[in-house]
Amino acid sequence: MIKPLVPGVRWLLYTAAVLVLLAGFQLFVFTERTNTYFAWTIVNPLAAAFLGAGYWASFAIEALAARQRIWANARIAVPTVFVFTVLTLVATLLHLDKFHLGGSVPAGTRVVTWAWIAIYVLVPLLMLVVLVRQARTPGSDPPRSVLLPGWVYAALAVQAIILLGFGVALFAAPGPTAPLWPWQLTPLLAQATGAWLISLGVAAAHALLERDARRLRPAMVGYLLLAVLQAIAVARYPHRFHWGSTAGIIYLIFLVSIVPTGAAGLVRGLRATPPGASGRRTLPTQAHR
């Protein structure tokens, strides 16, 4: 039989989707009011919009993954979410003095901050619990049947290397690495940005392991949405972007490369929708291996 997505993982993904939707709203809509509506003050609005775009793209990945019936079609969201939440928790604890926790901060802002800390402590722990249940659930993966073109795999490999490499550098050495980014970053922002890059790099590497467009649909939708939202962020604050820098040029080229990669993966994934691929279809019970 085919291994299903267990209810615990499904509802955790739905819950995470709601949380990142709200965080994206705080950062992408109230970009210049993070001193009131976010857990810490982000002076550079482009940096805030970048983070907000990441949260909204993550919403698509998590919500679509939660709708799947088959574990294989949903699991690409899980390591991405886990890695991001753990790294963000580490960055939070390292820079706790930057967060809105003081007595001079309005009560509502302190509530937002404590909610932020609680979420990033609880979500990784809950993920470990529900993943044990998922791992113990009997069943196997359906066979791979919707392969991607070779150039998509090559693009994903290059993107994974860039995302993981630069993400690790920003997270591990924010001081020396932050000046290489195409807009100004504080150490906390550098590590928060690095957490996003690493988690996206994990998703790209995971896509290479899955090698089936049906299993990648949540990630490919999020990939396309990420490119669109990041482009909007740069367009909103062009004076904050270092257009003539090498970092700026590389960033724009990378952003453009995401579009055909995500589009090709999504189109291939939508061509065939087997029974049980989403929450509105019947889960197959016959073994495929």
C-alpha positions in Angstrom: 0.0 0.0 0.0 1.0 3.6 -0.5 2.1 5.5 2.7 -0.4 8.2 3.5 0.3 11.6 5.0 -0.7 11.2 8.7 -3.1 13.7 10.3 -0.5 15.0 12.7 1.8 16.1 9.9 -1.1 17.5 7.9 -2.4 19.7 10.7 1.1 20.8 11.7 1.6 21.9 8.1 -1.7 23.7 8.1 -0.9 25.5 11.3 2.6 26.5 10.1 1.0 27.8 6.9 -1.3 30.1 8.9 1.6 31.3 11.0 3.8 32.2 8.0 0.9 33.9 6.3 0.6 36.2 9.3 4.3 36.8 9.5 4.4 37.6 5.8 1.6 40.1 6.4 3.6 41.8 9.2 6.7 42.1 7.0 5.4 42.5 3.4 2.4 44.8 4.2 3.6 46.6 7.3 7.1 46.7 6.0 8.0 50.0 7.5 6.2 49.5 10.9 8.2 46.5 12.3 8.8 48.5 15.4 5.2 48.0 16.3 4.0 44.9 14.4 7.0 42.6 14.4 9.2 40.8 16.9 12.2 43.1 16.2 12.7 46.4 14.4 14.0 46.1 10.8 15.2 49.5 9.7 15.8 48.6 6.1 12.4 48.0 4.5 13.8 46.0 1.6 15.2 43.5 4.1 11.8 43.3 5.8 10.1 42.8 2.4 12.6 40.1 1.5 11.7 38.2 4.7 8.0 38.7 4.1 8.2 37.4 0.6 9.9 34.3 2.0 7.1 33.7 4.5 4.4 34.1 1.9 6.1 31.7 -0.5 6.5 29.3 2.3 2.7 29.6 3.0 2.1 28.2 -0.5 4.5 25.3 0.0 3.1 24.3 3.4 -0.6 24.8 2.6 -0.3 22.8 -0.7 1.7 20.1 1.0 -0.9 19.8 3.8 -3.6 19.0 1.1 -1.8 15.9 -0.1 -3.0 12.4 0.8 0.3 10.7 -0.1 3.4 11.3 2.1 5.7 11.3 -0.9 3.8 14.2 -2.4 4.0 16.3 0.7 7.3 15.6 2.3 9.4 18.2 0.4 7.9 20.8 2.7 8.9 19.1 5.9 12.7 19.3 6.0 12.5 22.8 4.7 10.2 23.9 7.5 12.2 22.1 10.1 15.6 23.5 9.1 14.2 27.1 8.8 12.5 27.0 12.2 15.6 25.6 14.0 18.0 28.1 12.4 15.6 31.0 13.1 15.4 29.9 16.7 19.2 29.9 16.9 19.4 33.4 15.4 16.7 34.6 17.8 18.5 33.3 20.9 21.8 34.8 19.7 20.3 38.2 19.3 17.7 38.2 22.0 18.7 41.7 23.1 17.4 43.0 19.7 13.9 41.7 20.3 10.9 43.7 21.6 11.0 42.3 25.2 11.7 45.4 27.3 9.3 47.1 29.6 9.3 50.2 27.5 7.8 48.3 24.5 4.0 48.4 24.1 2.2 45.4 25.5 0.9 44.3 22.1 4.3 44.3 20.6 5.7 42.3 23.5 2.9 39.7 22.9 3.9 39.4 19.3 7.5 38.9 20.3 6.8 36.2 22.9 4.5 34.5 20.4 7.5 34.5 17.9 9.7 32.9 20.5 7.1 30.3 21.5 6.4 29.3 17.9 10.1 28.8 17.0 10.6 26.7 20.2 7.5 24.5 19.8 7.2 23.9 16.0 10.5 22.0 15.7 9.7 19.9 18.8 6.2 19.1 17.4 7.6 18.3 14.0 9.9 15.7 15.6 6.9 14.1 17.4 4.6 13.9 14.4 7.5 12.7 12.1 8.0 9.7 14.4 4.4 8.8 13.8 4.8 9.4 10.1 7.9 7.2 10.0 6.1 4.3 11.8 3.1 4.4 9.4 3.3 1.4 7.0 3.4 1.8 3.3 5.7 2.7 0.4 6.1 5.5 -2.2 4.3 5.3 -5.5 6.7 4.9 -8.5 8.2 8.0 -10.1 6.4 8.6 -13.3 6.6 12.4 -14.1 10.3 13.1 -14.6 11.7 16.6 -15.3 14.0 17.7 -18.2 17.7 17.4 -17.5 18.2 21.1 -17.6 15.8 21.5 -14.6 17.9 19.1 -12.6 21.0 21.0 -13.5 19.4 24.3 -12.6 18.2 23.0 -9.3 21.7 21.6 -8.5 23.3 25.0 -9.2 20.7 26.8 -7.2 21.0 24.5 -4.3 24.8 25.0 -4.2 24.4 28.8 -4.3 21.6 28.9 -1.8 23.3 26.6 0.7 26.8 28.1 0.2 25.8 31.7 0.6 23.2 30.9 3.3 25.7 29.1 5.5 28.2 32.0 5.0 25.6 34.5 6.1 24.5 32.5 9.0 27.9 31.4 10.3 29.8 34.6 9.6 27.2 37.4 9.3 29.7 40.2 9.9 32.2 39.5 7.0 29.5 38.1 4.7 26.7 40.8 5.0 28.6 43.4 2.9 28.4 40.9 0.0 24.6 41.0 0.0 22.9 43.5 -2.4 21.3 45.5 0.4 22.3 46.5 3.9 22.0 43.8 6.6 22.6 43.9 10.3 24.0 40.7 11.9 20.6 39.6 13.0 19.1 40.2 9.5 22.1 38.5 7.9 21.4 35.3 9.9 17.6 35.6 9.3 18.3 35.9 5.6 20.8 33.0 5.8 18.1 30.8 7.4 15.9 31.4 4.5 18.6 30.7 1.9 19.6 27.5 3.7 16.0 26.3 3.9 15.4 27.0 0.2 18.7 25.3 -0.6 17.5 22.2 1.3 14.3 22.3 -0.8 16.2 22.5 -4.0 18.5 19.6 -3.0 15.4 17.6 -1.8 13.8 18.1 -5.2 16.9 16.4 -6.8 16.3 13.4 -4.5 12.6 13.2 -5.3 13.0 13.4 -9.1 9.3 13.4 -9.7 7.4 16.5 -10.7 4.2 15.3 -9.0 6.1 15.3 -5.7 7.4 18.8 -6.2 4.3 20.7 -7.0 4.0 22.5 -3.6 7.7 23.6 -3.8 7.4 24.7 -7.4 4.4 26.9 -6.7 6.3 28.4 -3.8 9.4 28.9 -6.0 7.4 30.9 -8.6 5.7 32.9 -5.9 9.0 33.7 -4.3 10.4 35.1 -7.5 7.4 37.3 -8.1 7.3 38.6 -4.5 11.0 39.3 -4.4 10.8 41.2 -7.6 8.0 43.3 -6.1 10.1 43.9 -3.0 13.0 45.2 -5.1 10.6 47.3 -7.2 9.1 48.9 -4.0 12.5 49.9 -2.6 14.8 50.4 -5.6 16.9 53.0 -3.8 17.8 50.3 -1.2 19.1 47.9 -3.8 22.8 48.0 -4.9 22.1 47.8 -8.6 25.7 48.3 -9.8 27.3 45.8 -7.5 28.3 42.3 -8.4 26.1 41.0 -5.7 23.1 42.9 -7.1 23.7 41.5 -10.6 24.1 37.9 -9.3 20.9 38.3 -7.2 18.9 39.4 -10.2 20.2 36.7 -12.5 19.4 34.1 -9.8 15.9 35.5 -9.3 15.2 35.3 -13.1 16.6 31.7 -13.1 13.9 30.6 -10.6 11.1 31.4 -13.0 11.7 28.8 -15.7 12.8 26.2 -13.2 9.6 26.6 -11.1 7.4 26.9 -14.2 8.8 23.7 -15.8 8.4 21.7 -12.6 4.9 23.0 -12.1 3.7 22.3 -15.6 5.1 18.8 -15.6 3.6 18.1 -12.2 0.1 19.3 -13.3 0.1 17.1 -16.4 -0.8 14.0 -14.5 -2.8 13.9 -11.4 -3.1 10.4 -10.2 -5.7 9.2 -7.7 -4.7 10.3 -4.2 -2.4 13.1 -5.3 -4.5 15.7 -3.4 -7.0 15.9 -0.6 -9.9 15.6 -3.0 -9.1 12.3 -4.4 -9.2 8.7 -3.1 -6.0 7.3 -1.7 -4.8 4.2 -3.6 -4.5 1.0 -1.6 -2.7 -1.3 -4.1 1.0 -1.6 -3.9 2.9 0.0 -6.8 6.2 -1.7 -6.2 
